[in-house]
Amino acid sequence: MTELTQGDGREPSERDVDTEIAVHHIHLPKLADAGVVEYDQSAQQATYSAPPQVDALLEEMLVTVSTGE
């Protein structure tokens, strides 16, 4: 999470801390429950592990958003 909140070398703000807490305690566990990531909460490490159907859906969504359809 440090990469997301402190990538520019500055001290983390209150917003950064809130974001880190939300990612670790809400978003990553939900993604793990959905089978999109494998999340080791004790190591604070997530690995993308979605099945090919999720990749295809995300690709379709990206194309739709980028073309404005």
C-alpha positions in Angstrom: 0.0 0.0 0.0 2.9 2.3 0.5 3.3 2.4 -3.3 -0.2 3.8 -3.6 -0.1 6.4 -0.8 3.5 7.4 -0.5 4.9 7.0 -4.0 6.0 10.6 -4.2 8.2 10.6 -1.1 6.0 12.9 0.9 4.6 12.2 4.4 1.2 10.5 4.2 -1.8 12.7 4.8 -4.9 11.8 6.8 -6.6 11.0 3.5 -3.8 8.7 2.5 -4.1 6.8 5.8 -7.9 6.6 5.4 -7.4 5.2 1.8 -4.9 2.6 3.1 -7.3 1.5 5.8 -10.2 1.2 3.4 -8.1 -0.8 0.8 -6.9 -3.3 3.4 -10.0 -3.7 5.4 -12.8 -3.3 2.8 -11.8 -3.5 -0.8 -9.1 -6.2 -0.9 -11.2 -8.6 1.3 -14.2 -8.1 -1.1 -12.0 -8.7 -4.1 -10.6 -11.8 -2.4 -14.2 -13.1 -1.7 -15.1 -12.5 -5.3 -12.0 -14.5 -6.5 -10.4 -11.6 -8.2 -7.3 -11.4 -5.9 -5.6 -13.7 -3.4 -5.1 -11.5 -0.3 -2.8 -12.3 2.6 -3.9 -9.8 5.2 -1.1 -10.6 7.6 1.6 -9.8 4.9 -0.6 -7.0 3.4 0.0 -8.5 0.0 -2.5 -9.0 -2.8 -2.0 -11.1 -6.0 -4.3 -10.8 -9.0 -5.8 -14.2 -9.6 -9.1 -13.6 -11.5 -10.4 -16.3 -14.0 -10.2 -15.5 -17.7 -13.9 -14.5 -17.7 -13.1 -11.5 -15.4 -10.2 -10.5 -17.7 -12.5 -10.5 -20.7 -15.2 -8.5 -18.9 -12.6 -5.9 -17.7 -11.2 -5.6 -21.2 -14.7 -5.1 -22.6 -15.5 -2.4 -20.0 -12.2 -0.7 -20.8 -12.9 -0.6 -24.5 -16.4 0.8 -23.8 -15.1 3.5 -21.5 -12.3 4.5 -23.8 -14.5 4.7 -26.9 -17.3 6.5 -25.1 -19.9 3.9 -26.0 
